[in-house]
Amino acid sequence: MNIVILGSAGQIGAYLKDYLIEKGHEVTGVDITDGIQNDLRVTPNTYVESIIKKADFVFFLAFDVGGSRYLKKYQHTFEFINNNTRMMANTFKLLKKYNKRFVFASSQMSNMSYSPYGVMKRVGELHTTALKGLIVKFWNVYGIEKDMEKAHVITDFIRKGFEEGEFEMMTDGTEERQFLYAEDCCEALETVMENFTDFKPEDPLHITSFNSTSIKDVAAIIQGCFNRIGKDNVRIKPGLAKDSVQLDKRNEADMFISSWWLPKTNIDVGISKVFDSMKKDYIGESK
């Protein structure tokens, strides 16, 4: 099967590309980090159009997005809104033109009308439903990230622990998230692709761990990873504020997809894997 991943260098896209290639699929990645010809904001784009035209299946993961620090700083800017609006308009036109089977990566924040990011994802969901694609809602996927400016909380804490000897929280850490390890996310996406005709556009395909963990507990797990390698002086520095990025308390993960897929990786194990991989960039393989 010829699979196209739009956003193939992002956190989820990079894992998914490697995962599907290992499974024997032919995979073509499209990501702006690979050159201007991969820029989904540009139209017409004959290069991207030719790739989508030949695809058997498309994962639409590309988005201008990052962790809470990035969203707090950028999601209300013209550039953020314009980037995502153009990206979606051009891509959905091509998916419609060639009548492709596809999955759109949305977020559990898509019902949060106060969040430009959430609103943008909701717009993508409406396009997807109109084109009879499938919507997956991600809940705090974590794994290795290349662009640390856009880092999510787990990789951000690990990096700061190595570089600064402490990791400062944006909040008091009491808010909870459902964290999902990226490899489990890949299995979920493969499941959705392979069972595409079993699902309907309105089906609630929530891709999550279905278990909540507070940010302060995540910090404690990461601190334990540092203790394990003899760096027992890395400090946690809680903030004073309450969470200001995800204010909406209505969201509950729908377990509809659990008849087809369930995650396997405990958060302690997943964080340890990410930590050990990032550790190599700072102290090598010695510990």
C-alpha positions in Angstrom: 0.0 0.0 0.0 1.3 3.5 -0.9 0.8 5.6 2.2 1.4 9.4 2.4 2.1 11.1 5.7 1.6 14.8 5.6 3.7 16.2 8.5 6.1 13.3 8.5 8.8 15.0 10.6 6.5 16.0 13.4 6.4 14.1 16.7 3.7 11.6 15.6 4.6 11.7 11.9 8.2 10.6 12.4 7.2 7.7 14.6 4.5 6.7 12.2 6.7 6.8 9.1 9.3 4.4 10.8 6.5 2.2 12.1 4.8 1.7 8.8 8.0 1.2 6.8 8.9 -1.5 9.3 5.5 -3.1 8.6 6.4 -3.3 4.9 4.4 -0.4 3.6 5.6 2.0 0.9 5.6 5.4 2.7 6.1 8.9 1.3 6.6 11.7 3.8 5.8 15.3 3.2 7.1 17.8 5.6 8.2 21.5 5.3 11.5 20.7 7.0 12.4 18.8 3.8 12.2 21.8 1.6 9.8 24.4 0.2 8.3 21.9 -2.3 6.8 20.2 0.7 5.0 23.4 2.0 1.3 22.6 2.2 0.5 26.4 2.4 1.7 27.0 -1.1 -0.8 26.7 -4.0 -0.5 25.5 -6.7 1.9 22.8 -5.5 2.4 20.3 -8.3 4.9 18.3 -6.2 2.5 17.7 -3.3 -0.4 17.2 -5.7 1.5 14.4 -7.6 2.2 12.6 -4.3 -1.4 12.8 -3.0 -2.7 11.7 -6.5 -0.7 8.4 -6.3 -1.6 7.7 -2.6 -3.7 4.7 -1.5 -4.1 6.3 1.9 -3.3 9.7 3.4 -2.6 10.6 7.0 -3.1 14.4 7.4 -1.0 15.1 10.5 0.6 18.4 9.4 -0.3 21.4 11.6 1.4 24.4 13.1 1.3 23.2 16.7 3.3 22.6 19.8 3.1 22.1 23.5 1.4 24.4 26.0 4.2 26.9 26.0 4.1 27.2 22.3 0.3 27.5 22.1 0.1 30.0 24.9 2.6 32.2 23.0 1.5 31.8 19.4 -2.0 30.4 19.0 -3.6 33.9 19.0 -1.3 35.3 16.4 -2.1 36.0 12.7 0.7 33.7 11.6 -0.6 30.7 13.5 -4.1 31.1 12.3 -3.1 31.9 8.7 -0.6 29.0 8.5 -3.2 26.4 9.5 -6.0 27.9 7.5 -4.0 27.8 4.3 -2.6 24.4 5.0 -6.0 22.9 5.5 -7.7 24.7 2.6 -5.0 23.5 0.1 -4.8 19.9 1.4 -8.6 19.3 1.7 -9.0 20.5 -1.9 -6.5 17.9 -3.1 -8.1 15.1 -1.0 -11.4 16.0 -2.5 -10.1 16.3 -6.1 -8.6 12.8 -6.0 -11.3 11.3 -3.7 -8.7 9.9 -1.3 -9.2 7.8 1.8 -7.7 9.8 4.7 -7.4 10.4 8.4 -7.4 13.9 9.8 -5.5 14.4 13.1 -7.6 16.4 15.4 -7.4 17.1 19.1 -9.4 16.6 22.2 -9.3 20.4 22.3 -11.5 20.8 19.2 -14.6 21.6 21.3 -12.8 24.4 23.2 -14.1 27.6 21.5 -11.8 29.9 23.4 -8.7 28.3 21.9 -7.8 29.2 18.3 -6.0 25.9 18.0 -9.2 24.1 19.1 -11.2 26.1 16.6 -8.8 25.3 13.8 -9.0 21.6 14.6 -12.8 21.8 14.6 -12.8 23.4 11.1 -10.6 20.5 10.0 -13.1 18.0 11.4 -16.0 19.6 9.5 -14.0 19.4 6.2 -13.1 15.8 7.0 -16.8 14.8 7.7 -17.9 16.5 4.4 -15.3 14.5 2.5 -16.1 11.2 4.3 -12.7 10.9 5.8 -12.1 9.8 9.4 -11.2 12.0 12.4 -8.9 10.9 15.2 -8.7 13.0 18.3 -5.3 12.9 20.0 -4.9 13.3 23.7 -1.4 14.3 24.7 0.8 12.0 22.7 4.4 12.0 23.8 7.7 10.8 22.3 11.0 12.1 20.9 10.7 15.6 19.4 13.1 17.4 17.0 11.8 20.9 17.3 12.3 21.8 21.0 10.7 25.2 20.5 7.4 23.4 20.1 8.2 20.7 22.7 5.4 19.2 24.7 5.7 18.9 28.5 7.5 15.6 28.8 10.4 16.3 26.4 10.5 19.9 27.6 11.0 18.8 31.2 13.7 16.3 30.3 15.6 18.8 28.2 15.5 21.4 31.0 16.6 18.8 33.5 19.7 18.1 31.5 20.5 21.7 30.5 19.4 23.7 33.5 19.3 21.3 36.4 15.6 22.0 37.0 12.4 22.1 35.2 10.0 24.9 35.9 6.2 24.2 35.5 3.9 26.7 33.9 1.3 25.8 36.5 1.1 24.3 40.0 1.0 20.9 38.2 -2.4 19.8 39.6 -4.1 19.6 36.2 -4.3 16.1 34.7 -3.8 14.9 31.1 -4.2 11.5 29.4 -0.7 10.8 28.1 -0.2 8.3 25.2 3.2 7.0 24.1 3.9 7.6 20.4 4.4 3.9 19.5 1.0 3.1 20.8 -0.4 6.0 18.8 1.1 4.4 15.7 -0.6 1.2 16.3 -3.9 3.0 16.8 -3.5 4.9 13.5 -2.6 1.6 11.7 -5.7 0.0 13.1 -7.9 2.9 11.9 -6.4 2.7 8.4 -6.8 -1.1 8.2 -10.4 -0.9 9.4 -11.3 2.3 7.5 -14.6 0.9 6.1 -15.7 -0.2 9.5 -15.8 3.4 10.7 -18.0 6.4 9.9 -16.9 10.0 9.9 -18.9 10.8 13.0 -17.4 8.0 15.0 -15.5 9.2 18.1 -12.0 7.8 17.5 -10.2 9.1 20.6 -6.6 8.1 20.6 -5.5 8.2 24.2 -4.3 6.1 27.1 -7.7 6.4 28.9 -5.7 7.1 32.1 -5.2 10.5 33.6 -1.9 11.6 35.2 -1.2 15.0 36.8 1.7 17.2 35.5 3.3 17.1 39.0 3.2 13.3 38.9 4.8 13.4 35.4 7.5 15.6 36.8 8.1 13.2 39.6 8.5 10.3 37.2 11.1 12.3 35.2 12.9 13.3 38.4 13.1 9.6 39.2 14.8 9.0 35.8 17.4 11.5 36.6 17.9 9.9 40.0 18.4 6.5 38.3 21.5 7.9 36.4 23.0 9.6 39.5 21.7 13.1 38.8 19.8 13.4 42.1 20.1 17.2 42.2 17.6 17.9 39.4 14.8 20.0 41.0 11.2 20.4 40.2 10.0 24.0 40.3 6.2 24.3 40.4 4.5 27.4 39.2 1.7 29.3 41.0 -0.9 29.6 38.2 -3.7 27.2 37.3 -3.9 25.8 33.8 -4.7 28.4 31.2 -4.4 26.4 28.0 -7.0 23.7 28.6 -9.8 25.3 30.7 -12.7 23.2 29.5 -13.6 20.4 31.9 -16.3 18.8 29.7 -14.0 16.5 27.8 -14.1 12.8 28.5 -12.3 10.3 26.4 -14.8 8.1 24.4 -13.8 4.4 24.5 -15.5 3.6 21.2 -12.2 2.6 19.6 -11.4 0.1 22.4 -13.2 -2.6 20.5 -10.4 -2.4 17.9 -7.4 -1.1 19.8 -6.1 -0.4 23.3 -2.7 1.1 24.4 0.0 -1.1 25.8 2.6 1.2 27.3 2.5 2.3 31.0 3.4 6.0 31.4 6.4 5.1 33.6 7.8 2.8 30.9 7.1 5.3 28.1 8.7 8.2 29.9 11.7 6.1 30.7 12.1 5.2 27.0 12.0 8.8 25.9 14.4 9.8 28.7 16.9 7.1 27.7 16.8 8.2 24.1 17.2 11.9 24.9 20.0 11.0 27.5 22.2 9.9 24.6 22.4 13.5 23.3 23.8 14.7 26.7 25.9 11.9 28.2 26.0 9.2 25.6 25.5 5.5 26.3 27.6 5.3 29.4 24.7 5.2 32.0 
